[in-house]
Amino acid sequence: RMADEQVKVTPGERMLLEAFREFSAASQAYAKDGTDPSIQCLDNFGLALAKAASRRRKAQRPKRIIVMRHGEAQGNVDKNVFRTTPDSLTALTDKGILQSRQAGEKLREIIGDESYMFFYSPYTRSVQTMQYVAEGAKIDLSKCRVREDVRLREQEFANFQEPEEFKRQREQQKLYGRFWYRFRDGESGADVFDRVALFWQTLYREIDDDSIPSQNIIIITHGLTMRFMFMWYLKWTVAEFHQVWNPANTVMWILEKNEAGKYVSRSDNEIFVGPGDGVSRCGSEMSRTRSYAGLKIEPRFLSDKLCGPPQALPGPKETTLSLTSPHVSAQPPAADDESFSEDVKLSSAV
C-alpha cells in the first residue's frame, strides 16, 4: 500500500517491501497447492530479503571507478635520481605537472557535476598529481573526501638504487619471471598483487556499507599498481598480466557500472597488450571469468598466443605492432622503471 500510494520510504524500508512482495507471492502459491506454507514461506522470505539487499547494494554503488597513473616524475626521465632520493619522494617534472592539469580537465568532462571521492598513493608524485588534477578539474580538495592508502604505492624495487645493480636485477627478473621475481630490499609482483587485492576488498566493503556515497571514485596510483588492480578485478592470468603494458603517465582506466550493478571496463580504455595475433581487441572481447559453483562462466576470446609462457614473449623493442582500433595510439608507452612488459592494445570487461 505504501508503494502504491507513493509514500516516501527509506532504502531499507523499500528493501523490506520488495522482500515482502516476493514472500506474499510465494505464500499464495503454496496456499493454492494446498500445502503448509509456513516453513517454505519463511525460507522464501529470507531468500527474498537477501535478493532485495543485493539489489540495493548494487544500485547504490558509485557510477564509476576511475584509476589514473601519476604524471611524469623525475625518476621516469633520470634513473640516477634513485641513487640519492627515495622512490617515495621523487617529484613531478614540469611536463608531469602539465599532464596532470590536462588530465584534470578531461576528468571534469567525464564526471561533470557528479560527486566524487579521491584515493591516492602516499608517494610524492601521486600526491602532486592529485593536486594538479584537482586544479585542472576545478575541484577544491578541502571540500571533498580524500583518503591516502599505502596499499596503492608503487612496487618497492629497493631502498636506494644503483643503476648498474638495478639493471643486473632486471636481467635476472627476465629469467626468473616478472611476476614472481623479488627485488633485493624490495617486493615481488606477487606481493603487490596481494596488497592490491586487499584494497579492492576494503573498497567494496565500504561501498556496500554506505560508507562511500560518491558517484565517482578516483584513484591516483602507479602504472604497475594499476595493472595489478585490473589483473585482480578482471581475473587476468599471470601470463596475461605479463603481456600488458604500463599505461602512459596520467592515462585513466575507467570501470563503469552497468545495469546489473557490476563494473565494466570501458571499451576506450587504452590497455596495450602483446604480442599476439597482431590485432587490437575491444573491451567486449574479454570477460571476467567466474569459477564459482552455480554461476555461468563467461567466454573469453583472448588468443591462445597471448597466454604462452612469459619467457617466450619478445621484448617491447622486438615487437611489430599492427594497430586497427581508433583508441590505440601508434606508439605503445615507453618502458621505464615501472614497466615490465610488452605491447599492442586490449580493453577488458567484467
N, C-alpha and C positions, 0 to 999 in steps of 0.2 A: 504493500500500500504506500509506503514511504517513497519508493522508487516511482510508482505510478503518479503520485502527486508532486513529484519533482522536489521533494523536501531536501534541503541541503544536508548532506551527511558527510562524516569524516571518511577518509580512505579505509580505516579499519572497519567502520560500520558497513560501508559498501561491500567490503570483502565478506563480511558475515552474511549480508543479504544475498550475495551471489551463491555462497555455500548453502544457505537455507533453501534457495530456489531448487538447487540440484537435489538436496535432501528431500524436499517435498515431492518432486517429480518421481524420485525413486520410491518413496513411500507409497504413492498412489499406484505405481506399477506393481509393487509387491502385493498391495491390497487386492488388486484385480485378479491376481493369481490365486488368491485365497490362502496365501502362506502367511506365517507370522513375520511381520516386518521388523520387529524390534531390533534383533541383532544385526540383520542386514542393513537396516537404516542407519544404525549407529556407525557401522563401518563405512557406509557410504557418506555420511556426514563428515567423518574425519577425512576421507579422501577428497571430498568436495572442498573442505576448508583448506586443505593443503594445496589444491589446484588454484583456488582463489588467491591464496597467499603468494604463490609463484607468479601468477599473472600480475599481481600488484607490484611485486618486486621488479619485474621486468619493465613494467610501464613507467616506473619512477626512476629508472636508470638514466644517467646523463645521455644526451643525444650523441655526443662524440667523445672519443678519447684521442687526443692529438699528441703524438710523440715527435719531438724535434731534437735534432743534433745541434750542439753548440756551434757558434761561429768560428771562423778560422782563428786558431790560437798560435802563440809563439812556438810551441812545440811542433806544430804542423809544418812550419817553414824552416826551422833550425833545430836539428836534433841535439846540438851541443848545449842547448839551454838546460837539458836534463842533467848535465854534469853538476850544476850548482843550484838548480831550482827544483824543488819537489814538484812532481806532476800535478799535485792538487793546487799549486799556486801559480801555474802558468796562465797568463792573461791573454785576452783577445788582442789581435793585431788591429790596426786601423781598418783593414779590409773586413775583419771579423765584426767590428762594430757596425760598419755599413751594412753588412749582410744581415745582421740581427735586426736593425731598424727596418730594412726592407721586408724581412720575414714577418715583422710585426704588422706592417701594412697589409700583407697577404692574409695574416691571421684574422685581422679585423674584417676583411672581405668574407671570410669563411664563417665566422661566428656572429657577425652583425651586432645586434644589441642583446644577444643572449648572455646569460650568466656564465661564469667561469671560475675555475679554481686551478692554481698552479702547484705542481710538484716539481722539485728540482734537485739535481745533484749538488752536493756542497762544494764541488771543485770551483775555483775562481772563475774559470772560463764559462761554466754553466750559469753561475750567479750573474755574471755580467751579461751573458746572452739574454737571460730572463729580463734584466733591467732595460736593455736596449730594445728588446721585443716589445715590452710594455710601452716604451716611449713611442715606438713606431705605430703601435696599435691604439695609442692614446688611452692607456689603462693606468689608473692610479693604484699601484701595488699596496699602498697603505689602506686602501678601502676594499680590498678583495682578499679572499682566503688564499694564503700562500704557505706551503709546507716544504721544508727540507727533508730529504730522505737519503740516508747514507747508502742504502741498497742500490741507488741509481748511479753511484760513482763509476768511474772508468775501471777497467781491469787493472789491477796492480801489477805492473811489469817488473818493478824493482824499487829500491829506495832512490838513490842517485844512480843515474845510468851512464856508463861509459859507452860511447857509440860503437867501438870495436867489439867489446864484450857483448853488447846487445845484439849486434849483427851476428855474432857467433851463435848466440842462443836462438836467433831466428832460423838459422840453418838447421839446428838441432830440432827445432819445432816442426819443420817440414818433414823430417824423418820420423818423428815420434807421433805426430798427429796434432793438428792445430787446436782441436777442441780439448785434447787431453793434456797437452804439454804444460807443465808448471814452470813458470819463470823463477829463477833464483831470487829469493826475497820477495816473491810476488805470488800471483794467483794463476790457476789454470782456467781455461774457458769453462770447464765444468763447475768450478767454484762460482763464477759469475752467474751461470745459469741457475744454480741453486738459490742464490740470494734474489735474483730477479723473480723466480717462481714464488718466493715468499712475499715479495712486493705485490705481485698480482693477487695473491690470496688475501692479503690485507686490504687491498683496494676494493676488491669485490665484496668483502665482508662489510666494509664501511658504506659502500654504495647501497647494499641491500638492507642495511640497518638505518637508512635515512640520515647517515652522518654527512653525506655529500649531496646536497640538494641542487648543485650547479648543473647547468645544461651541457657544459663543456669541461672536460678535464684536460689540462695542458701540461705535458711532462717534458721538461728540459733535461736532456741527458747526453750521452756519448754514443758515437756510431756503433761501436761493438756492443754496448749495452742494449741499444735499440734492436740489433739483430737477435740478441738472446731473448729480448722481450717478445718479439714476434715468433721466434722459434718455439717458445713455450706456448704462446697463445694459439698459434696456427699448427702446432704439432709437427714442425719440421723434424726430420730425422737428422742425425749428426752429419751424414753425407750431404744432405740438402743444405744444412747450415754452411758447410764448407764452400758451397758454391754461391753464396750470397755476398755481394759487395757491401762494404760500408756505404751508407748514404753520404752524400756531399754535405758540407757544412750548411747548417740551418734548413736542410731538407726536412719536410714533415711527412711522416707516415700516419695516416688517419684511419681510425676504426669508427664506423658509423653504425648506429643501432638500426636494425631492420624491424619490420612489423612484428616479428616474433620476439623482439626484445633481446636479440643476440647481436653482437658486434661483428661487422663485416669489413674487411679491408677494402678501401676504395679502389676502384679499377685504375685510377690515375696515380696511385702511389708509385713513386719511382724506386722500385726494388729491382736491382740488377742481379742476374744470376748467370752462371755459365761454367764451363762450356756445356753444350747440349746438342740440340739438333739445329742450331744456328738461327732460330726464330725467337721472337719475343712472345710472351703469353699475357693475356689479360687476367684480371682478378677473378673472373668466373671460372677459370680453368684449373684452379687448385683449391680444394676444400679442406677444412679442418676435419680430421678423421676422428671417429669415436669408436672405442673398443669395449664400451660398457655393455653388459648383457641387456638384451631387450631393446637397444637403441639402434636405429638404422645407421649403417656405416656409409658415409657419403663417398662418392667416387673421387679418385684423384687422377688427374691427367698428366702428371709430371712424368716426363720421358724417363725410361729406364737409364738412358745415357746420363741423366743428371744424378743418378743415385749410385754411381760407381765409387770405389774406394778413393778417399781424398788423395792418396799418393799418386794416383793415376791421372789426376787433373793437371792440365798445363797451368803455368803461372799466368798472372794478368797480362804480362807483356808478350806472351806467346799466343794469345787467343785472338782469332779473327772474328770480328762482330758482323752479324747480318741483322740489321735492325729494321723492323717494319712498323712498329707502333708509333703513333704521333706523340705518345707520352714518354718515349725513350730518347735521351739525348744522344748525340753522335759519339760522345766520348764518355766512357764509364768513369766513376770517381777515381782519382789518383790514389795509389796505395800510400799509406802513411803508417805512423806508429800504432794507429788504432785499426788498421785494415788488414785482415788476414786472407782476403780471398779473391775470387775470380771475376767474371763479368756477365754481359747481356742482362735483360730486364725481365723480372717476373713480379706481378702483383698477385696477392693471395687473398682468399676469402674464407671466413669462418663458415 
